[in-house]
């Protein structure tokens, strides 16, 4: 039995929001309150720990992460640079240390943010640095890839190769491939990459866990696929999985899931099934998010819509028949509209067939048509959003969506309508550090203070309590785990983090530098400075 006392505890339990001590028995919380009272109900051997006035919060959850890609990506070139020249320099350095023929991999570039280049990069720029190595650099959005000639050759991509469905091989005015692959065209490269072994993935995730603990994360909602699921199961079997994982499954597996009778929630308190994940469109950066009206700089481009609401409903119906909820990637206003139409049909279907109204989600909800803004709340659909996207994308959103951006990344709007927010990062698209997301949510400013003291569309800022709730209570609700996670309360799992400062009293800009000085999972300290 553990007793943590002399602490500043924010419980996120409405019945008991503040406390100074917490009593833990094995993996669960026995009671939260004052030291003297907890001592009176404790029995047996008690391990007492003076927290010296430090702040304790429930463990935070990243409600949208690609854990396999994030973990494996820790060894890739960091291409998130201010200039294209700096990105190319990092590639050159990696090439020098690579064997001839070895793949050179990187992630994080964003042509919209480069200060020295207004357009897309090209394969020629990589060819000059790596004539003997195939190079594949994924964009920050993960919806575009930049390759050199050697990579195209490895994938048998020539100028005449047709565009795959829902994707594009970018070409110049003469019809020649430029080295940029959009959406599903990226699979042509990923299909020929040296595959990470099951052991590689498992080892990478295990090594990533302490990084996430230090960031204050005790739980994740994973959106990677089969290999990730197998690695997580293997870690769990070896008692090495020390994150709470809500595991989503890809929409192409919905038939098998239906045949098996697999349902949302199956698993245990460490690893359980979440929702069926589908993609409705692309992303803002590569102009593939599906929009009602064209992009401001491309009058003939409204993005890529992968399916309409009717097709999505057919997948959702098969999932609902066995008790699987849906979660759908939708960024553009047209994409979100189609998802909401499908969910309206799905709610009717659930009612007509006596099925439970499951906790369906939309991932990203980046921009909505004004008429669709109230519909998530009306349909009881979780708004699974990533506040860090707003400050990363604000310049591109202003440039490509113009005045429509008033309803982009609109967290306050969703709360006013009554929707549940669940916050995440979309790592490796962004850093999984939740304190960066919290800063973005309450300031709508970048670390350098831009665009202004008020922030970008400041009316969409939310309070710190609301933002933290989205990383705790909201994330737990979205994962059907609100009876055991998201609060520090009696019989909840003892997952908590310790901060050296009170996050509620410091300057909002100081949130950026916060991290957990100690992280507990299931009553055991997994991370301590």
Secondary structure as GFF3:
##gff-version 3
##sequence-region A 1 529
A	DSSP	beta_strand	2	5	.	.	.	ID=ss1
A	DSSP	beta_strand	8	10	.	.	.	ID=ss2
A	DSSP	beta_strand	18	19	.	.	.	ID=ss3
A	DSSP	beta_strand	21	25	.	.	.	ID=ss4
A	DSSP	beta_strand	28	33	.	.	.	ID=ss5
A	DSSP	alpha_helix	35	41	.	.	.	ID=ss6
A	DSSP	beta_strand	47	50	.	.	.	ID=ss7
A	DSSP	beta_strand	55	58	.	.	.	ID=ss8
A	DSSP	beta_strand	60	65	.	.	.	ID=ss9
A	DSSP	alpha_helix	67	73	.	.	.	ID=ss10
A	DSSP	beta_strand	77	78	.	.	.	ID=ss11
A	DSSP	alpha_helix	84	96	.	.	.	ID=ss12
A	DSSP	beta_strand	104	109	.	.	.	ID=ss13
A	DSSP	alpha_helix	123	127	.	.	.	ID=ss14
A	DSSP	beta_strand	135	139	.	.	.	ID=ss15
A	DSSP	beta_strand	144	147	.	.	.	ID=ss16
A	DSSP	alpha_helix	149	154	.	.	.	ID=ss17
A	DSSP	beta_strand	167	171	.	.	.	ID=ss18
A	DSSP	beta_strand	177	183	.	.	.	ID=ss19
A	DSSP	three_ten_helix	184	186	.	.	.	ID=ss20
A	DSSP	alpha_helix	187	190	.	.	.	ID=ss21
A	DSSP	alpha_helix	198	214	.	.	.	ID=ss22
A	DSSP	beta_strand	217	222	.	.	.	ID=ss23
A	DSSP	alpha_helix	226	237	.	.	.	ID=ss24
A	DSSP	beta_strand	244	250	.	.	.	ID=ss25
A	DSSP	three_ten_helix	251	253	.	.	.	ID=ss26
A	DSSP	alpha_helix	254	260	.	.	.	ID=ss27
A	DSSP	beta_strand	271	279	.	.	.	ID=ss28
A	DSSP	alpha_helix	309	320	.	.	.	ID=ss29
A	DSSP	beta_strand	325	330	.	.	.	ID=ss30
A	DSSP	alpha_helix	333	352	.	.	.	ID=ss31
A	DSSP	beta_strand	361	364	.	.	.	ID=ss32
A	DSSP	three_ten_helix	370	372	.	.	.	ID=ss33
A	DSSP	alpha_helix	375	378	.	.	.	ID=ss34
A	DSSP	beta_strand	382	385	.	.	.	ID=ss35
A	DSSP	alpha_helix	387	401	.	.	.	ID=ss36
A	DSSP	three_ten_helix	402	407	.	.	.	ID=ss37
A	DSSP	alpha_helix	411	417	.	.	.	ID=ss38
A	DSSP	beta_strand	421	423	.	.	.	ID=ss39
A	DSSP	alpha_helix	434	443	.	.	.	ID=ss40
A	DSSP	three_ten_helix	458	460	.	.	.	ID=ss41
A	DSSP	alpha_helix	464	471	.	.	.	ID=ss42
A	DSSP	alpha_helix	473	478	.	.	.	ID=ss43
A	DSSP	beta_strand	496	499	.	.	.	ID=ss44
A	DSSP	three_ten_helix	508	513	.	.	.	ID=ss45
A	DSSP	beta_strand	518	521	.	.	.	ID=ss46
A	DSSP	beta_strand	524	528	.	.	.	ID=ss47
###
